[in-house]
């Protein structure tokens, strides 16, 4: 649905045409800068070179200088285990008296490449194919950084007397779980305080249809070890009376879902509240699920993705087929990741999961349960004034009424932002679309949506400057 208001060149004290014109004329330069960021393999995992994180932080600091920031710092804080966190950029342009301050968040670290043989283009070489730009971090989340940089340039060039305070917070360890994030917020609370926080790390409903992410699932993870033997034994001499640990682990795993494919852990929160839905054809095309696979769960697909728990076995320690022998395996360890519906306390979810594990009869086998990770969900206040302003800006940029959507993934640090800055209005935006394949091989960015995302943020900042909050 196209908005008639997009035909106006000026609205709400904002010169829409001037902002869009600036971004259009500078778009190729913006892509060149994004290409340079993608070339830095800034992975915050211990097994990768940390110097690339330093290079990436310096690169985004140089970009911040071009966007009118008056103070620029690269800062670090320790994690809870006392190791030092990754470098984060904090840059600030103060507000004039009476104007609000907006905090713009993104992250400059990226996921590991995975098997490079699965990529159709070089992993860390931004490659344009049609209307998409491929490369690790091209969408998640170096495009988010460039949205913040380019939007500020457009505003400073096109808006007279721009007085909104703007702070950049570009962290460097989001893909590794943001281990120093809470400590960083507490240590630099004064520098990061804002009236509005824009987190550019989500996506849109579809190519050509923008969205605000108004809910995120929480998450938790645990390792389970099943042990039936003190040591390995010959499968021919002892097989029969003894079931090996992989079989017992499989029996346990089979209890995690009911016959419909819904998660069967008693005590987990579940909602049926989504306003929109995917068609099954759309979902199959976006996910790449095989044609013969019967989709799991009940209710709307969007509720299954956004408002209900999901449980996956994401790793298992058993001998590989190429290293297998005729041996009863004494113990099997596997890792489970759960996504949690908005409103679910992750600690309560872990307790419910552990209770389920211990309730399953495995012929007396030993079962160990080890919690690994927990992160809170997010539910936006859609009545906050900034939401209406952001929806207007998205509609002006795309020419399409935006969608309020949930996201099946998790951004646990948003709960930290809410706790440290309880008065701030939080907006979750992004540049990804269902085919961006963030975290996977062949990650990509739709260039048209990227340009519109920059336009939308520039329009949002300009309207806040003209009308306040």
C-alpha positions as CSV (number, residue, x, y, z in Angstrom):
1,X,0.0,0.0,0.0
2,X,1.5,3.3,-1.2
3,X,1.2,6.4,1.0
4,X,-0.1,9.6,-0.6
5,X,2.1,11.5,1.9
6,X,5.3,10.4,0.1
7,X,4.4,12.7,-2.8
8,X,5.0,15.7,-0.5
9,X,8.5,17.2,-0.6
10,X,8.2,18.7,2.8
11,X,6.3,17.3,5.8
12,X,6.4,17.8,9.6
13,X,9.1,20.5,9.1
14,X,11.3,18.0,7.1
15,X,12.6,18.6,3.6
16,X,12.1,15.0,2.5
17,X,13.4,15.6,-1.1
18,X,16.6,17.2,0.1
19,X,17.5,14.4,2.4
20,X,16.7,11.7,-0.2
21,X,18.7,13.7,-2.8
22,X,21.8,13.8,-0.6
23,X,21.7,10.1,0.0
24,X,21.1,9.2,-3.6
25,X,24.0,11.4,-4.8
26,X,26.4,9.9,-2.2
27,X,25.2,6.3,-2.4
28,X,28.1,4.9,-4.4
29,X,30.5,6.4,-1.9
30,X,28.6,4.8,0.9
31,X,28.9,1.4,-0.8
32,X,32.6,1.9,-1.2
33,X,32.9,2.6,2.5
34,X,30.8,-0.5,3.3
35,X,33.0,-2.5,1.0
36,X,36.1,-1.4,3.0
37,X,34.5,-2.4,6.3
38,X,33.5,-5.9,4.9
39,X,37.1,-6.4,3.9
40,X,38.1,-6.5,7.6
41,X,37.5,-10.0,9.1
42,X,36.5,-8.6,12.5
43,X,35.5,-11.8,14.4
44,X,35.3,-11.6,18.1
45,X,35.8,-15.3,18.8
46,X,38.9,-16.5,20.6
47,X,40.1,-18.6,17.7
48,X,40.4,-15.6,15.4
49,X,43.0,-12.8,15.2
50,X,41.9,-10.0,17.6
51,X,43.9,-7.4,15.7
52,X,41.2,-7.4,13.1
53,X,38.8,-6.1,15.7
54,X,41.2,-3.3,16.4
55,X,41.4,-2.5,12.7
56,X,37.6,-2.5,12.5
57,X,37.2,-0.2,15.5
58,X,39.7,2.2,14.0
59,X,37.9,2.1,10.6
60,X,34.5,3.0,12.2
61,X,36.2,5.7,14.2
62,X,37.5,7.3,11.0
63,X,33.9,7.2,9.6
64,X,32.5,8.8,12.7
65,X,34.8,11.8,12.1
66,X,33.1,12.3,8.8
67,X,29.6,12.4,10.4
68,X,30.0,15.4,12.7
69,X,31.0,13.7,15.9
70,X,32.8,16.0,18.3
71,X,34.3,13.4,20.6
72,X,35.4,9.9,19.5
73,X,36.8,7.2,21.8
74,X,37.6,3.5,21.5
75,X,36.8,1.9,24.8
76,X,36.9,-1.5,26.4
77,X,35.6,-3.0,29.7
78,X,36.2,-6.3,31.3
79,X,33.8,-9.3,31.0
80,X,32.5,-11.0,34.0
81,X,35.4,-13.5,33.9
82,X,37.8,-10.5,34.1
83,X,39.1,-10.9,30.5
84,X,39.1,-7.6,28.5
85,X,36.2,-7.1,26.1
86,X,36.4,-6.1,22.5
87,X,37.0,-2.5,21.4
88,X,33.8,-0.4,21.1
89,X,33.4,3.0,19.6
90,X,31.7,5.7,21.5
91,X,31.3,9.0,19.6
92,X,29.2,12.0,20.6
93,X,27.7,15.2,19.2
94,X,26.1,17.1,22.1
95,X,22.5,18.4,21.9
96,X,21.7,22.1,22.0
97,X,19.6,23.2,24.9
98,X,16.1,21.9,24.7
99,X,16.8,19.2,22.2
100,X,16.8,15.4,22.9
101,X,19.6,13.0,22.4
102,X,19.5,9.9,20.3
103,X,21.8,6.9,20.7
104,X,22.6,5.0,17.5
105,X,23.7,1.4,18.1
106,X,25.3,-1.2,15.7
107,X,28.1,-3.7,16.0
108,X,31.3,-3.9,13.9
109,X,32.1,-7.6,14.6
110,X,30.8,-10.4,12.4
111,X,30.2,-14.1,12.4
112,X,32.9,-16.5,11.4
113,X,32.8,-17.4,7.7
114,X,32.0,-21.1,8.2
115,X,33.0,-23.4,5.3
116,X,34.3,-21.0,2.6
117,X,33.4,-23.7,0.0
118,X,29.7,-22.9,0.7
119,X,30.2,-19.3,-0.5
120,X,29.6,-18.3,-4.1
121,X,31.7,-15.1,-3.7
122,X,34.8,-14.3,-1.6
123,X,33.7,-14.1,2.1
124,X,35.4,-10.8,3.0
125,X,35.2,-9.2,-0.4
126,X,32.0,-7.3,-0.9
127,X,30.6,-8.4,-4.3
128,X,27.7,-6.8,-6.1
129,X,25.5,-9.3,-7.9
130,X,22.4,-7.7,-9.3
131,X,20.6,-5.7,-6.6
132,X,22.4,-7.4,-3.7
133,X,25.8,-7.0,-2.1
134,X,27.4,-10.3,-0.9
135,X,29.9,-10.7,1.9
136,X,30.2,-11.5,5.6
137,X,29.0,-8.5,7.5
138,X,27.5,-6.8,4.4
139,X,24.1,-7.0,6.2
140,X,24.9,-8.0,9.8
141,X,25.8,-5.5,10.9
142,X,28.3,-3.3,9.0
143,X,25.4,-2.1,6.9
144,X,23.8,-0.9,10.2
145,X,26.9,1.1,11.0
146,X,26.8,2.7,7.5
147,X,23.1,3.6,8.0
148,X,24.0,5.6,11.1
149,X,27.0,7.2,9.4
150,X,25.3,8.1,6.2
151,X,22.1,9.3,7.8
152,X,24.0,11.8,10.0
153,X,25.9,13.1,7.0
154,X,22.6,13.7,5.2
155,X,21.0,15.5,8.1
156,X,24.0,17.7,8.7
157,X,24.1,18.6,5.0
158,X,20.4,19.1,4.5
159,X,18.9,20.3,7.8
160,X,19.5,23.8,9.0
161,X,20.1,24.3,12.8
162,X,20.3,20.6,13.5
163,X,20.5,20.4,17.3
164,X,19.6,16.9,18.3
165,X,22.3,15.2,20.3
166,X,23.7,12.1,18.7
167,X,25.8,9.3,20.2
168,X,27.3,6.4,18.3
169,X,27.8,3.1,20.2
170,X,29.4,0.6,17.9
171,X,30.4,-2.5,19.9
172,X,32.7,-5.2,18.8
173,X,31.5,-8.5,20.3
174,X,27.8,-8.9,19.6
175,X,28.3,-12.1,17.6
176,X,30.2,-13.5,20.6
177,X,27.3,-12.8,23.0
178,X,28.4,-9.3,24.1
179,X,30.2,-10.6,27.2
180,X,31.3,-7.1,28.4
181,X,28.1,-5.3,27.4
182,X,26.5,-4.9,30.8
183,X,29.8,-3.8,32.4
184,X,30.3,-1.3,29.5
185,X,26.9,0.3,30.0
186,X,27.4,0.6,33.7
187,X,30.9,2.1,33.3
188,X,29.9,4.6,30.6
189,X,26.3,5.3,31.5
190,X,26.7,9.1,31.4
191,X,28.2,8.9,27.9
192,X,25.5,6.7,26.6
193,X,22.4,8.3,28.2
194,X,19.8,9.1,25.6
195,X,16.1,9.9,25.1
196,X,15.8,7.5,22.2
197,X,17.9,4.4,21.4
198,X,17.9,3.1,17.8
199,X,19.3,-0.5,17.5
200,X,20.1,-1.1,13.9
201,X,20.5,-4.9,14.1
202,X,17.2,-6.4,12.8
203,X,15.4,-6.7,9.6
204,X,12.4,-5.9,7.5
205,X,9.3,-7.9,6.6
206,X,10.3,-8.4,3.0
207,X,12.2,-6.7,0.3
208,X,10.3,-3.5,-0.4
209,X,8.4,-3.7,2.9
210,X,9.9,-2.0,6.0
211,X,9.3,-3.0,9.6
212,X,9.9,-2.0,13.2
213,X,10.8,-5.0,15.3
214,X,8.5,-4.8,18.3
215,X,9.2,-8.2,19.9
216,X,12.2,-10.5,20.2
217,X,12.3,-14.0,21.6
218,X,14.6,-14.6,24.6
219,X,17.0,-17.5,24.6
220,X,18.7,-20.0,26.8
221,X,21.1,-22.9,26.2
222,X,22.3,-25.9,28.1
223,X,24.6,-28.9,27.8
224,X,23.3,-32.3,28.6
225,X,25.5,-35.4,29.1
226,X,24.0,-38.9,29.1
227,X,26.2,-41.7,30.6
228,X,25.4,-45.4,30.7
229,X,28.9,-46.9,31.0
230,X,32.0,-46.2,33.0
231,X,34.1,-46.9,29.9
232,X,33.7,-48.1,26.3
233,X,33.2,-51.8,25.7
234,X,33.0,-54.1,22.7
235,X,29.5,-53.9,21.1
236,X,29.5,-57.6,20.2
237,X,30.5,-58.9,23.7
238,X,28.2,-56.5,25.7
239,X,25.6,-55.3,23.3
240,X,22.0,-56.2,24.1
241,X,21.7,-55.8,27.9
242,X,23.3,-52.4,27.6
243,X,22.0,-49.5,25.5
244,X,24.7,-47.1,24.5
245,X,24.6,-43.4,25.3
246,X,23.7,-42.1,21.8
247,X,20.6,-44.3,21.8
248,X,19.6,-43.0,25.3
249,X,20.3,-39.4,24.2
250,X,18.1,-39.9,21.2
251,X,15.3,-41.2,23.4
252,X,15.6,-38.1,25.6
253,X,15.7,-35.7,22.7
254,X,12.6,-37.3,21.2
255,X,10.6,-36.1,24.3
256,X,11.3,-32.4,23.6
257,X,8.5,-32.1,21.1
258,X,4.9,-33.5,20.9
259,X,3.4,-35.3,17.9
260,X,2.6,-31.9,16.2
261,X,6.2,-30.6,16.6
262,X,5.3,-28.1,19.4
263,X,7.8,-27.9,22.2
264,X,6.7,-30.2,25.0
265,X,8.5,-28.6,28.0
266,X,5.9,-28.0,30.6
267,X,5.9,-24.4,32.1
268,X,7.1,-22.5,29.0
269,X,5.3,-19.3,27.9
270,X,3.5,-19.4,24.5
271,X,1.4,-16.8,22.8
272,X,-1.0,-16.6,19.7
273,X,-0.8,-12.9,19.1
274,X,0.7,-12.1,15.7
275,X,-1.2,-9.7,13.6
276,X,0.4,-10.8,10.3
277,X,1.4,-14.1,8.8
278,X,3.5,-15.7,6.2
279,X,2.1,-18.0,3.6
280,X,3.6,-21.5,3.7
281,X,5.0,-21.0,0.2
282,X,6.7,-17.7,1.3
283,X,8.1,-19.3,4.4
284,X,9.4,-22.3,2.4
285,X,11.1,-20.1,-0.1
286,X,12.7,-17.9,2.5
287,X,13.9,-20.7,4.7
288,X,15.1,-23.2,2.1
289,X,13.3,-26.1,3.9
290,X,13.0,-29.2,1.6
291,X,9.7,-29.6,-0.3
292,X,8.9,-32.9,1.3
293,X,9.3,-31.7,4.9
294,X,6.1,-31.2,6.9
295,X,6.4,-28.0,8.9
296,X,6.4,-28.4,12.7
297,X,4.1,-26.8,15.3
298,X,0.6,-25.4,15.3
299,X,-0.9,-21.9,14.8
300,X,0.2,-19.1,12.6
301,X,3.8,-19.4,11.2
302,X,4.6,-15.9,12.6
303,X,3.5,-17.0,16.1
304,X,5.6,-20.1,15.8
305,X,8.5,-17.9,14.9
306,X,8.0,-15.0,17.2
307,X,5.7,-15.9,20.1
308,X,6.3,-19.6,20.9
309,X,9.3,-21.4,22.2
310,X,11.6,-23.3,19.8
311,X,14.2,-25.9,20.7
312,X,17.1,-27.2,18.7
313,X,20.0,-29.6,19.2
314,X,22.9,-27.5,17.9
315,X,25.8,-29.8,18.7
316,X,26.6,-33.3,19.8
317,X,29.8,-35.1,20.8
318,X,29.8,-38.6,19.4
319,X,32.5,-40.2,17.2
320,X,32.1,-39.3,13.5
321,X,31.2,-42.1,11.1
322,X,34.7,-42.1,9.7
323,X,36.1,-42.7,13.2
324,X,33.5,-45.1,14.4
325,X,34.2,-48.6,15.7
326,X,32.2,-51.5,17.0
327,X,32.1,-50.0,20.5
328,X,29.4,-49.1,22.9
329,X,29.9,-45.4,23.5
330,X,29.8,-44.7,27.3
331,X,28.7,-41.0,27.2
332,X,27.1,-38.5,24.8
333,X,27.1,-34.8,25.3
334,X,24.8,-32.5,23.4
335,X,23.9,-28.8,23.4
336,X,20.4,-27.5,23.2
337,X,19.4,-23.9,22.3
338,X,16.0,-22.7,23.2
339,X,14.3,-19.5,21.9
340,X,11.7,-18.2,24.4
341,X,8.5,-16.3,23.9
342,X,8.3,-12.7,24.9
343,X,7.5,-12.5,28.6
344,X,9.4,-15.7,29.5
345,X,11.9,-15.4,32.2
346,X,15.0,-17.3,30.9
347,X,16.0,-18.6,34.4
348,X,12.5,-20.1,34.8
349,X,12.8,-21.6,31.4
350,X,16.1,-23.3,32.3
351,X,14.5,-24.6,35.5
352,X,11.6,-26.1,33.5
353,X,13.9,-27.6,31.0
354,X,16.0,-29.2,33.7
355,X,12.9,-30.6,35.4
356,X,11.8,-32.1,32.1
357,X,15.2,-33.7,31.6
358,X,15.2,-35.3,35.0
359,X,11.6,-36.6,34.6
360,X,12.5,-38.8,31.6
361,X,13.2,-42.4,32.4
362,X,16.4,-43.6,30.8
363,X,16.8,-46.9,32.5
364,X,18.8,-45.3,35.3
365,X,21.5,-43.7,33.1
366,X,23.3,-40.8,34.6
367,X,22.2,-37.4,33.2
368,X,24.0,-34.1,33.8
369,X,22.4,-30.8,33.1
370,X,24.6,-27.7,32.7
371,X,23.1,-24.3,32.0
372,X,25.3,-22.3,29.5
373,X,23.6,-19.1,28.5
374,X,20.4,-17.1,29.1
375,X,19.1,-13.9,27.6
376,X,15.9,-12.0,28.0
377,X,13.1,-11.3,25.5
378,X,12.0,-7.9,24.4
379,X,8.5,-6.4,23.9
380,X,8.3,-2.8,22.7
381,X,6.0,-0.1,23.9
382,X,4.4,0.5,20.6
383,X,2.6,3.6,22.0
384,X,5.8,5.4,22.6
385,X,6.0,8.7,20.6
386,X,9.2,7.7,18.8
387,X,7.4,4.6,17.3
388,X,5.0,6.8,15.5
389,X,7.8,9.1,14.2
390,X,9.8,6.1,13.1
391,X,6.7,4.6,11.3
392,X,6.3,7.9,9.4
393,X,9.9,7.9,8.4
394,X,9.8,4.3,7.2
395,X,6.7,5.1,5.1
396,X,8.3,8.2,3.6
397,X,11.5,6.3,2.7
398,X,9.9,3.2,1.2
399,X,6.5,4.6,0.1
400,X,4.9,1.6,1.8
401,X,3.1,1.4,5.2
402,X,5.6,-0.4,7.6
403,X,4.8,-3.5,9.5
404,X,5.2,-4.1,13.3
405,X,6.8,-7.5,13.4
406,X,8.4,-9.9,15.8
407,X,11.7,-11.6,15.3
408,X,12.4,-15.2,16.1
409,X,16.0,-14.4,17.0
410,X,17.3,-12.8,20.2
411,X,19.1,-9.6,21.1
412,X,19.5,-10.1,24.9
413,X,21.4,-6.9,25.5
414,X,18.2,-4.9,24.7
415,X,17.0,-5.9,28.2
416,X,20.2,-4.4,29.6
417,X,19.5,-1.1,27.7
418,X,16.0,-1.1,29.1
419,X,17.3,-1.6,32.7
420,X,20.1,0.9,32.5
421,X,18.1,3.5,30.6
422,X,14.5,2.9,31.7
423,X,13.2,6.3,30.4
424,X,14.6,5.9,26.9
425,X,12.4,4.9,24.0
426,X,13.9,2.0,22.2
427,X,13.5,1.4,18.4
428,X,14.8,-1.8,16.8
429,X,15.4,-1.4,13.0
430,X,17.5,-3.0,10.4
431,X,18.5,-3.6,6.8
432,X,18.1,-7.4,6.5
433,X,15.4,-9.2,4.6
434,X,14.4,-12.8,4.6
435,X,17.0,-13.7,2.0
436,X,19.9,-11.9,3.7
437,X,21.1,-15.2,5.2
438,X,22.8,-13.5,8.2
439,X,25.2,-15.9,10.0
440,X,25.1,-18.3,7.0
441,X,27.1,-18.6,3.8
442,X,26.3,-16.1,1.1
443,X,25.1,-13.3,3.5
444,X,23.9,-10.4,1.4
445,X,22.3,-7.0,1.5
446,X,19.5,-5.7,-0.7
447,X,20.8,-2.4,-2.0
448,X,17.5,-0.7,-2.5
449,X,16.4,-1.5,1.0
450,X,19.8,-0.3,2.3
451,X,19.3,3.1,0.7
452,X,15.8,3.3,2.1
453,X,17.0,2.5,5.5
454,X,19.5,5.4,5.4
455,X,16.7,7.7,4.2
456,X,14.4,6.5,7.0
457,X,16.9,7.2,9.7
458,X,17.8,10.6,8.3
459,X,14.1,11.5,8.1
460,X,13.6,10.3,11.7
461,X,16.4,12.4,13.0
462,X,15.2,15.4,11.1
463,X,11.7,15.2,12.4
464,X,12.9,14.7,16.0
465,X,14.9,17.9,15.4
466,X,11.9,19.8,14.0
467,X,9.2,18.6,16.5
468,X,10.9,16.9,19.4
469,X,9.5,13.7,21.0
